[in-house]
Amino acid sequence: SASIRWSRRTRRSSARCCSPRRASGCSWRWASGGIAGASRGTNLEGQKTKDIFEGVSAATTVMGLSSEQSEGALLALSQMISKGKVQAEELRGQLGERIPGAFQIAARAMNMTTKELDKFMSDGKLIADDFLPKFAKQLKEEFSGGIPAATQSLAAVTNRLKNEYLLLKTEVGNELRPVMIWLIQSLRDLIPITREVI
């Protein structure tokens, strides 16, 4: 029936609005040229790459990070994929600078302490193919629950901006109304004079 079709459309729409991809400032279209490109031909190609992207999106959305920070995090992950092994430069440096607490999250994903993970990584044993799916899963577990609230918060900010814009238009309109009335009256007064000259 029509009501059932509407209900299905509503559920699909709600799911899209609350999904990390939709809520994040970083789009899958952008990611397809970055992390998806880096994973092409590797064991991470396809669904695993999407899981990584959605994990990062969930974290950056809930944390309220910018699209630049999201893209920077994905760039760090792309470099991990390209190199095959995860190094401190990407995990502690680039990723840690974009996602606060990334190293601690990584340790929990690997079921290690931060000290154990640091040594494991220093020994060259932290392999991207093994680490990144676990890291993505950990990100989703820790942040996905906060997406609905973060989305509502984003919507609230958008609504406030719209309200401020409407208020600004109203105030500007009120300020300009006397000027516009004066201009119209002046033009109306000029019409008879113009006719006489012609």
GULUM-593391 format. One record per residue (C-alpha): residue number from 1; residue in three letters; x, y, z. Coordinates in nm, 2 decimals, padded with zeros to 4 digits, always signed. Example, Ala and Ser with C-alpha at 12.3 -4.5 7.8 and 13.67 -1.06 7.14 Angstrom:
! residues 2
i=1; aa=ala; c1=+01.23; c2=-00.45; c3=+00.78
i=2; aa=ser; c1=+01.37; c2=-00.11; c3=+00.71
! end
This chain:
! residues 198
i=1; aa=ser; c1=+00.00; c2=+00.00; c3=+00.00
i=2; aa=ala; c1=+00.10; c2=+00.37; c3=-00.03
i=3; aa=ser; c1=+00.15; c2=+00.39; c3=+00.35
i=4; aa=ile; c1=+00.39; c2=+00.09; c3=+00.35
i=5; aa=arg; c1=+00.59; c2=+00.24; c3=+00.06
i=6; aa=trp; c1=+00.61; c2=+00.57; c3=+00.24
i=7; aa=ser; c1=+00.72; c2=+00.40; c3=+00.56
i=8; aa=arg; c1=+01.00; c2=+00.21; c3=+00.37
i=9; aa=arg; c1=+01.11; c2=+00.54; c3=+00.20
i=10; aa=thr; c1=+01.12; c2=+00.71; c3=+00.54
i=11; aa=arg; c1=+01.33; c2=+00.43; c3=+00.70
i=12; aa=arg; c1=+01.57; c2=+00.44; c3=+00.40
i=13; aa=ser; c1=+01.60; c2=+00.82; c3=+00.43
i=14; aa=ser; c1=+01.65; c2=+00.81; c3=+00.80
i=15; aa=ala; c1=+01.92; c2=+00.55; c3=+00.76
i=16; aa=arg; c1=+02.10; c2=+00.76; c3=+00.50
i=17; aa=cys; c1=+02.08; c2=+01.07; c3=+00.72
i=18; aa=cys; c1=+02.22; c2=+00.89; c3=+01.02
i=19; aa=ser; c1=+02.49; c2=+00.69; c3=+00.83
i=20; aa=pro; c1=+02.85; c2=+00.80; c3=+00.90
i=21; aa=arg; c1=+02.91; c2=+00.86; c3=+00.53
i=22; aa=arg; c1=+02.62; c2=+01.10; c3=+00.50
i=23; aa=ala; c1=+02.69; c2=+01.28; c3=+00.83
i=24; aa=ser; c1=+03.07; c2=+01.32; c3=+00.78
i=25; aa=gly; c1=+03.21; c2=+01.61; c3=+00.58
i=26; aa=cys; c1=+03.42; c2=+01.37; c3=+00.38
i=27; aa=ser; c1=+03.25; c2=+01.20; c3=+00.09
i=28; aa=trp; c1=+03.29; c2=+00.85; c3=-00.05
i=29; aa=arg; c1=+03.34; c2=+01.02; c3=-00.39
i=30; aa=trp; c1=+03.65; c2=+01.18; c3=-00.25
i=31; aa=ala; c1=+03.77; c2=+00.86; c3=-00.08
i=32; aa=ser; c1=+03.74; c2=+00.67; c3=-00.40
i=33; aa=gly; c1=+04.03; c2=+00.86; c3=-00.54
i=34; aa=gly; c1=+04.23; c2=+00.81; c3=-00.22
i=35; aa=ile; c1=+04.19; c2=+00.51; c3=+00.01
i=36; aa=ala; c1=+04.00; c2=+00.31; c3=-00.24
i=37; aa=gly; c1=+04.26; c2=+00.38; c3=-00.50
i=38; aa=ala; c1=+04.54; c2=+00.27; c3=-00.26
i=39; aa=ser; c1=+04.36; c2=-00.05; c3=-00.17
i=40; aa=arg; c1=+04.29; c2=-00.15; c3=-00.53
i=41; aa=gly; c1=+04.45; c2=-00.49; c3=-00.60
i=42; aa=thr; c1=+04.51; c2=-00.56; c3=-00.23
i=43; aa=asn; c1=+04.34; c2=-00.78; c3=+00.03
i=44; aa=leu; c1=+04.16; c2=-00.47; c3=+00.15
i=45; aa=glu; c1=+03.99; c2=-00.38; c3=-00.18
i=46; aa=gly; c1=+03.61; c2=-00.35; c3=-00.17
i=47; aa=gln; c1=+03.40; c2=-00.40; c3=+00.14
i=48; aa=lys; c1=+03.70; c2=-00.38; c3=+00.38
i=49; aa=thr; c1=+03.79; c2=-00.04; c3=+00.24
i=50; aa=lys; c1=+03.43; c2=+00.08; c3=+00.28
i=51; aa=asp; c1=+03.44; c2=-00.04; c3=+00.64
i=52; aa=ile; c1=+03.76; c2=+00.15; c3=+00.70
i=53; aa=phe; c1=+03.61; c2=+00.46; c3=+00.55
i=54; aa=glu; c1=+03.29; c2=+00.43; c3=+00.75
i=55; aa=gly; c1=+03.48; c2=+00.37; c3=+01.07
i=56; aa=val; c1=+03.68; c2=+00.69; c3=+01.02
i=57; aa=ser; c1=+03.36; c2=+00.88; c3=+00.92
i=58; aa=ala; c1=+03.19; c2=+00.76; c3=+01.24
i=59; aa=ala; c1=+03.48; c2=+00.89; c3=+01.46
i=60; aa=thr; c1=+03.52; c2=+01.22; c3=+01.28
i=61; aa=thr; c1=+03.14; c2=+01.28; c3=+01.28
i=62; aa=val; c1=+03.09; c2=+01.21; c3=+01.65
i=63; aa=met; c1=+03.40; c2=+01.42; c3=+01.74
i=64; aa=gly; c1=+03.28; c2=+01.70; c3=+01.52
i=65; aa=leu; c1=+03.60; c2=+01.71; c3=+01.32
i=66; aa=ser; c1=+03.62; c2=+01.90; c3=+00.99
i=67; aa=ser; c1=+03.62; c2=+01.76; c3=+00.64
i=68; aa=glu; c1=+03.99; c2=+01.85; c3=+00.62
i=69; aa=gln; c1=+04.07; c2=+01.64; c3=+00.93
i=70; aa=ser; c1=+03.86; c2=+01.35; c3=+00.79
i=71; aa=glu; c1=+04.05; c2=+01.36; c3=+00.46
i=72; aa=gly; c1=+04.38; c2=+01.38; c3=+00.64
i=73; aa=ala; c1=+04.30; c2=+01.07; c3=+00.84
i=74; aa=leu; c1=+04.20; c2=+00.88; c3=+00.53
i=75; aa=leu; c1=+04.53; c2=+01.00; c3=+00.36
i=76; aa=ala; c1=+04.73; c2=+00.85; c3=+00.65
i=77; aa=leu; c1=+04.54; c2=+00.52; c3=+00.62
i=78; aa=ser; c1=+04.60; c2=+00.53; c3=+00.24
i=79; aa=gln; c1=+04.97; c2=+00.55; c3=+00.31
i=80; aa=met; c1=+04.95; c2=+00.26; c3=+00.55
i=81; aa=ile; c1=+04.79; c2=+00.05; c3=+00.28
i=82; aa=ser; c1=+05.04; c2=+00.15; c3=+00.02
i=83; aa=lys; c1=+05.34; c2=+00.07; c3=+00.24
i=84; aa=gly; c1=+05.19; c2=-00.26; c3=+00.37
i=85; aa=lys; c1=+05.33; c2=-00.21; c3=+00.72
i=86; aa=val; c1=+05.20; c2=+00.05; c3=+00.97
i=87; aa=gln; c1=+05.46; c2=+00.29; c3=+01.10
i=88; aa=ala; c1=+05.47; c2=+00.54; c3=+01.38
i=89; aa=glu; c1=+05.48; c2=+00.83; c3=+01.13
i=90; aa=glu; c1=+05.13; c2=+00.75; c3=+01.01
i=91; aa=leu; c1=+04.97; c2=+00.61; c3=+01.32
i=92; aa=arg; c1=+05.11; c2=+00.83; c3=+01.59
i=93; aa=gly; c1=+05.17; c2=+01.13; c3=+01.37
i=94; aa=gln; c1=+04.94; c2=+01.19; c3=+01.08
i=95; aa=leu; c1=+04.64; c2=+00.98; c3=+01.21
i=96; aa=gly; c1=+04.69; c2=+01.08; c3=+01.57
i=97; aa=glu; c1=+04.69; c2=+01.45; c3=+01.48
i=98; aa=arg; c1=+04.35; c2=+01.41; c3=+01.30
i=99; aa=ile; c1=+04.18; c2=+01.16; c3=+01.53
i=100; aa=pro; c1=+04.25; c2=+01.23; c3=+01.90
i=101; aa=gly; c1=+04.33; c2=+00.91; c3=+02.08
i=102; aa=ala; c1=+04.39; c2=+00.71; c3=+01.76
i=103; aa=phe; c1=+04.69; c2=+00.52; c3=+01.90
i=104; aa=gln; c1=+04.49; c2=+00.41; c3=+02.21
i=105; aa=ile; c1=+04.20; c2=+00.30; c3=+01.99
i=106; aa=ala; c1=+04.45; c2=+00.11; c3=+01.77
i=107; aa=ala; c1=+04.59; c2=-00.07; c3=+02.08
i=108; aa=arg; c1=+04.24; c2=-00.17; c3=+02.19
i=109; aa=ala; c1=+04.17; c2=-00.29; c3=+01.83
i=110; aa=met; c1=+04.48; c2=-00.52; c3=+01.85
i=111; aa=asn; c1=+04.39; c2=-00.62; c3=+02.21
i=112; aa=met; c1=+04.73; c2=-00.48; c3=+02.33
i=113; aa=thr; c1=+04.85; c2=-00.22; c3=+02.57
i=114; aa=thr; c1=+04.99; c2=+00.10; c3=+02.41
i=115; aa=lys; c1=+05.34; c2=-00.02; c3=+02.51
i=116; aa=glu; c1=+05.29; c2=-00.36; c3=+02.35
i=117; aa=leu; c1=+05.16; c2=-00.20; c3=+02.03
i=118; aa=asp; c1=+05.45; c2=+00.04; c3=+02.02
i=119; aa=lys; c1=+05.70; c2=-00.24; c3=+02.03
i=120; aa=phe; c1=+05.50; c2=-00.46; c3=+01.79
i=121; aa=met; c1=+05.50; c2=-00.17; c3=+01.54
i=122; aa=ser; c1=+05.87; c2=-00.09; c3=+01.60
i=123; aa=asp; c1=+05.95; c2=-00.45; c3=+01.52
i=124; aa=gly; c1=+05.77; c2=-00.42; c3=+01.18
i=125; aa=lys; c1=+05.50; c2=-00.67; c3=+01.27
i=126; aa=leu; c1=+05.20; c2=-00.44; c3=+01.24
i=127; aa=ile; c1=+05.07; c2=-00.53; c3=+00.90
i=128; aa=ala; c1=+04.81; c2=-00.31; c3=+00.73
i=129; aa=asp; c1=+04.60; c2=-00.60; c3=+00.60
i=130; aa=asp; c1=+04.55; c2=-00.73; c3=+00.95
i=131; aa=phe; c1=+04.54; c2=-00.40; c3=+01.15
i=132; aa=leu; c1=+04.31; c2=-00.18; c3=+00.94
i=133; aa=pro; c1=+04.00; c2=-00.40; c3=+00.94
i=134; aa=lys; c1=+04.04; c2=-00.44; c3=+01.32
i=135; aa=phe; c1=+04.09; c2=-00.07; c3=+01.36
i=136; aa=ala; c1=+03.78; c2=+00.01; c3=+01.15
i=137; aa=lys; c1=+03.57; c2=-00.23; c3=+01.36
i=138; aa=gln; c1=+03.70; c2=-00.07; c3=+01.68
i=139; aa=leu; c1=+03.61; c2=+00.28; c3=+01.55
i=140; aa=lys; c1=+03.26; c2=+00.17; c3=+01.46
i=141; aa=glu; c1=+03.21; c2=+00.00; c3=+01.80
i=142; aa=glu; c1=+03.33; c2=+00.31; c3=+01.99
i=143; aa=phe; c1=+03.16; c2=+00.58; c3=+01.78
i=144; aa=ser; c1=+02.87; c2=+00.45; c3=+01.58
i=145; aa=gly; c1=+02.63; c2=+00.48; c3=+01.88
i=146; aa=gly; c1=+02.69; c2=+00.86; c3=+01.89
i=147; aa=ile; c1=+02.61; c2=+00.92; c3=+01.53
i=148; aa=pro; c1=+02.23; c2=+00.99; c3=+01.57
i=149; aa=ala; c1=+02.30; c2=+01.25; c3=+01.84
i=150; aa=ala; c1=+02.58; c2=+01.40; c3=+01.63
i=151; aa=thr; c1=+02.36; c2=+01.42; c3=+01.33
i=152; aa=gln; c1=+02.09; c2=+01.59; c3=+01.53
i=153; aa=ser; c1=+02.35; c2=+01.83; c3=+01.66
i=154; aa=leu; c1=+02.45; c2=+01.91; c3=+01.30
i=155; aa=ala; c1=+02.09; c2=+01.95; c3=+01.20
i=156; aa=ala; c1=+02.04; c2=+02.19; c3=+01.49
i=157; aa=val; c1=+02.34; c2=+02.40; c3=+01.39
i=158; aa=thr; c1=+02.21; c2=+02.41; c3=+01.03
i=159; aa=asn; c1=+01.87; c2=+02.52; c3=+01.15
i=160; aa=arg; c1=+02.02; c2=+02.79; c3=+01.37
i=161; aa=leu; c1=+02.22; c2=+02.92; c3=+01.06
i=162; aa=lys; c1=+01.90; c2=+02.92; c3=+00.86
i=163; aa=asn; c1=+01.72; c2=+03.12; c3=+01.13
i=164; aa=glu; c1=+02.00; c2=+03.36; c3=+01.16
i=165; aa=tyr; c1=+02.00; c2=+03.41; c3=+00.78
i=166; aa=leu; c1=+01.62; c2=+03.47; c3=+00.78
i=167; aa=leu; c1=+01.66; c2=+03.72; c3=+01.06
i=168; aa=leu; c1=+01.94; c2=+03.90; c3=+00.88
i=169; aa=lys; c1=+01.72; c2=+03.92; c3=+00.57
i=170; aa=thr; c1=+01.44; c2=+04.06; c3=+00.78
i=171; aa=glu; c1=+01.66; c2=+04.32; c3=+00.95
i=172; aa=val; c1=+01.82; c2=+04.43; c3=+00.62
i=173; aa=gly; c1=+01.48; c2=+04.45; c3=+00.46
i=174; aa=asn; c1=+01.35; c2=+04.67; c3=+00.75
i=175; aa=glu; c1=+01.66; c2=+04.89; c3=+00.72
i=176; aa=leu; c1=+01.63; c2=+04.93; c3=+00.34
i=177; aa=arg; c1=+01.25; c2=+04.97; c3=+00.32
i=178; aa=pro; c1=+01.25; c2=+05.35; c3=+00.37
i=179; aa=val; c1=+01.52; c2=+05.39; c3=+00.11
i=180; aa=met; c1=+01.33; c2=+05.17; c3=-00.14
i=181; aa=ile; c1=+01.01; c2=+05.37; c3=-00.08
i=182; aa=trp; c1=+01.20; c2=+05.70; c3=-00.13
i=183; aa=leu; c1=+01.35; c2=+05.57; c3=-00.46
i=184; aa=ile; c1=+01.01; c2=+05.45; c3=-00.59
i=185; aa=gln; c1=+00.85; c2=+05.79; c3=-00.50
i=186; aa=ser; c1=+01.14; c2=+05.97; c3=-00.67
i=187; aa=leu; c1=+01.10; c2=+05.77; c3=-00.98
i=188; aa=arg; c1=+00.73; c2=+05.82; c3=-00.98
i=189; aa=asp; c1=+00.78; c2=+06.20; c3=-00.95
i=190; aa=leu; c1=+01.03; c2=+06.19; c3=-01.24
i=191; aa=ile; c1=+00.78; c2=+06.03; c3=-01.48
i=192; aa=pro; c1=+00.57; c2=+06.35; c3=-01.55
i=193; aa=ile; c1=+00.89; c2=+06.56; c3=-01.59
i=194; aa=thr; c1=+01.03; c2=+06.31; c3=-01.84
i=195; aa=arg; c1=+00.70; c2=+06.31; c3=-02.04
i=196; aa=glu; c1=+00.71; c2=+06.70; c3=-02.06
i=197; aa=val; c1=+01.07; c2=+06.69; c3=-02.18
i=198; aa=ile; c1=+00.99; c2=+06.43; c3=-02.45
! end
